[in-house]
Amino acid sequence: MQLKVFLVDDEQKAINTLSNALTTFFANIIICGTATNITDAYNGISTSQPHLVFLDVEMGTETGFQLLEKFEQVTFEVAFVTGHVEFALKAIKFSALDYILKPADISELKTLLSKVSRNLGSENERVKQMFGNIESRDKSEHKLAVPTVQGYEFIRVDHILYLSSSEGYSEIMLTNNKKMVSSKSLTLYEDLLNDYHFYRIHHSSLINLSYVKAFYKRSGGLVKMENEEELEVARSRKADLLDLLSLR
């Protein structure tokens, strides 16, 4: 199918570069509009009804988030564009939204466009959840978007007991004993959750330190979680874990 794309960036040069890449390497792309400020972008997107908007995060004194807040319903897919790895990028990743770093790489664009074509129409809830995470100062209320077969499920971070890797997937054990399976890697979740009192005790286990019930020295080191499950601690991680648990 043909994909209608709208580009928003405060630098016209950046718009031209991305536009040329999209139209040169992707035959199904139609650039239906561009804008260098929020007002023009809102009017242009409302009129042209694109499938996908490439949205710069930082635009002078404005931000791409301010544009999204103007829409009661986000009916288009969003791919954030940024030249910096900052707090906003973690919020974007946390909500499973797409992004590319400047300058855009053709292989990254190919992957992103393929994903967008498969997921058209699923963006609004993820955008709303992203704003909820940004606006809430209480990290325990932040929700993580977990991809499922049906779409995405949003789970509170403080409802996660631990995560474990299994054949390239991640299994997420919740406090209500529900287990979820995500196609995302444990390394990705380790990066996302490193500010939320999680620690990777083993190459196959990432735990919520708030739910550690006991630590045992046997077998090199084991932690018992609140659900009574025992997880192995790697020898190389034992000292740091004991420090984090204030047991040394």
N, C-alpha and C positions, 0 to 999 in steps of 0.2 A: 504494500500500500504506500501511497505518497504521504509524506509526513510534513505538515505545515509547521515551520519553525519561526519563532520570533526571538530577536537578539537584543539584550539590554546591557549596555556598558557605557560608562561616562566617557570612554576614550573611543573616538571614531575609528582610530587605527586598529584597535583591538576588535571592533565589530567587523571591519573590512577583512582582517586576517582570518577570523573564524568563519565568516561568510564564504570567503574564497575556498577554504578547506572543505566546508560542507558541500558546496555546489560542485567542486572539482572532483571529489572522491566518492560522493554518494548521489547516485542517479535519482533516488526517490525523495530527495529533500527539496522543498520549496520554501524559500525565505519569504515569509508573508509580511514582514515588517521589522523595523529596527527602531531603537530609541536610546537617547543618551541621558534621559532624566526620568524620574518616576511619573510625573504627570503625563508626558507623552507616551510612556510605556503603558500606563493604565488605559488610556484612551485607545491606543493601538491594539492592545491585546483584547480589549472588550469588543472592538470592531472586527478584527480579523479572526478571532476564535482559533488560535493555533493549537496544535497537538502538544507542542513542546516549547518551553521558554528557556533559553540560556540566560541566566541571570547573574550579573556581577554582584558579589557580596558587598564590596565597598565602592561607593560611587561619590567621591568627594565628601560632602557633608551628609549625603543620603546613604541608605543601605538597601540592598535587595529585599530584606525583611520588611521594610516599610512599604514596599510595593505590594507584597503578598497580603499584608494586613488590610489593604484596601478592598480585597475581594472577599465577599461573603462566602462564596464557594470557589475553591480552586479547581477548575474543571480541566486544567492542562497539566501535563507533566513538567517538572522543574528540574533543571540541571544547573546547579550553582557553579559559578566560575570565580576562582580566586587566585591571587598570586601569593597568598600567605597561608601558613598553617597556624591558625589561631583558635581561640575558644569557639568561634562560630562553626569551625569545621567539625569539631567534636559533636556539637549539637546536631549538625547535618547528618553525620554518620550514625549518631544515636537513634535518629528517626528513620534510618534506612533510605535517606534521600540521596540522589545522585549528585556528583560534583566532578569537576575537572580542574586541574591546576594549570595556570598559564605558564608557558604557551601550550595550547592544546596539542596533544599527540594524536596522530591519525589512528593508531591502533586503539587508543583509549576511546576516541570518538566512535569507532566501529563497535566496540563492546557496549558503550552507553546507548547508542542508537538501537542496537539489537534488543537490549533490555527494555527500553522505553516502548518499542513496538509491541512487545509481549504484554506490557503492564498498563496499557492506556486505561485511564479512568480510576486509578487507585490512589491518587495523590492527596486528596483533600484531608483525609484523616492523619496522614503522616505529617503534613504541614501544620495542622492544628496541634499535634502532639509536640512538634518541634518548638512551637511558641510556648507551650505549656512548660517544657523543660527549661527554656531560656528564662522565662519570667519567674519561675519558682525558685526561691533561694534555698528551700529545704530539699536537699538532694534525695532524701528518702522518698519524696513524691515523684521523682523523675521516672519516666517510663521508657523502656527499651522496646524498639520495634523489632519483632522476631518474624522473619519470613516463614510462611506456612504454605501448604498446597493451595489453600483457598485465598491467600493474600498475605495479610500481616496481622499479628496479634501483639497488643501492647501490654507489657507486664511491668509492674513496679519493681525497681531495683531491689528494694528491701524485702521482696517476696521471693528472691532467688537464694536458695541454699548454696548450691554449687553448680559448676558446669564441668563436663568431662568430654574429652574427644573420643570419637568412635568412627574409624574408617573415613576420615576426612570431614565428618560432620561434628556438630556439637550437640550434646544432650544437656538440657537445662532442667535441673531438679528444683521444684518450687516448694515453698513452705507447706502447701496443702497436699504435698506428695504427688502432685501432677508432674509428669515428665514431658517436656517438649523437645522436638528435634529441629535443629536449624542447620541449613546448608553452609552457614558461615563458620569460619575456622575459630578454634579456641584462641589463637593468637590475636585475631581481630577483637574478640571480646575482652581479652586481657588488656589491650590498648584502650578500649572504651571504658572499662570499669576500674582502671588503675587509680582513679580519684574517689572511688566509692567503697573503700575498705575491703577490697578483694585482693587475694594474693594467690599466685600460681605456685602450689606446693609440689607440683610434679608436672612433667611434660604433658600428662593426660588429665590434670585436675586443676581447676581454678575455683577457690572457695570464698564464700562470704565470711570474713573473720568474725562477724557479729553472731554467727550461729555455730561457732566451735564450742562443743560441750566439754571435751576433754582432749588431752594430749598424752599419748603413751610412748614410752621409749622402746618398747619391743619392736622387733622386725625393722630396726633402724629408725623408726618413727612413724606414728599413726595419729591421725586426728579423728575424733568421733564427732559427728555433726549432730544437730538437734533431732534429726530423724533416726538417730542411732546407727547410721551407716558409718563405717570406718574407711578412711582413705589413706593411702600410702603417701608418705612425705619423702621426697628425694633427699639424699644425704646432703647435696649441695645447697638445699633450700632450708635445711633444718635450723641453722643458726639464725637466719633472718626471720623465720617464722616465730621462733621463741622470743626474739626481740619484739616483734609486732604484738605478740600475745602477752608481753611483759612477764615472761617466765624465766628470765635470766637475771 
